[in-house]
């Protein structure tokens, strides 16, 4: 299976794109004044994105653990497993570092400014709700990806079965042709033997017929000689 078809690399590319986007948002967040609505919005977006990416990385590591039990079954080796582990560890560390920086900035803002308790509770609820919706969306995407992979495997299995059926049909045809050739060879041998027998019989008949004709010729000449002798000497 090529990297373009391997589900790991497909999910990896999606996660890496998400990390790159979060990094860009983080750079924008650092340049935004703390006492603005945009700062609060970017903080919420960064924390939500980091949590979602962490969940994706965790799920990807679960898949790696499954493949690690029997790498050969999935067309992998130990080196490939280590590379995948290394990438997920790096991705997790990147996300954790971003999340710590964002949380530290948020705590600084909270301690530096008094905030309304009820507003904070509502904000947390919104964040939690957004997280749940995002996680549900990502989960649906993962299930769709797995479903597509299963469909491709089913199609491949059907193709293999069709090829196997064609192979069996060809084998049966070859066996039938071999049987026919054997029967034809036997018939030709039998016919050849019969032809030899007929040729020998014909030769014998011709030989006998030739001998009989010679005897009849001699008898005819003898009779003719007698008749001539009688006509010449007795008349």
Order of alpha helices (4+ residues) and beta strands (2+ residues): alpha-alpha-alpha-alpha
